[in-house]
């Protein structure tokens, strides 16, 4: 799911979690993997900045990154590419989770 917002908007942790890694890759650019206490994984990509590091514990609602357009999104407007992987498995449509969390 792509969530468009002006560059530098705060991105918050979706759950109490551990940062699995913060890294750069050609596709997602600057990216973060979070794994929550139930084992669900959340992938945040195309970031302009990351404010966490691998192994760090974060709380739900904590500012972890800023929106950007890194990686293969250099020619697109600034946004967050966000994925939800229940049980650290295959990605599923994150919209139902996002709409529940954003109420």
Number of C-alpha atoms within 10 A of each C-alpha: 15 13 10 16 15 12 16 16 18 17 19 15 21 19 20 17 23 22 22 18 16 18 14 15 13 11 13 21 21 22 25 26 18 28 23 23 11 12 15 16 24 24 19 26 30 29 28 20 17 19 13 18 15 14 13 12 15 21 15 13 12 16 17 21 24 23 26 27 24 25 18 13 19 12 9 11 14 24 25 28 20 20 20 22 17 17 13 15 11 10 15 13 12 15 13 9 12 14 9 8 10 6 5
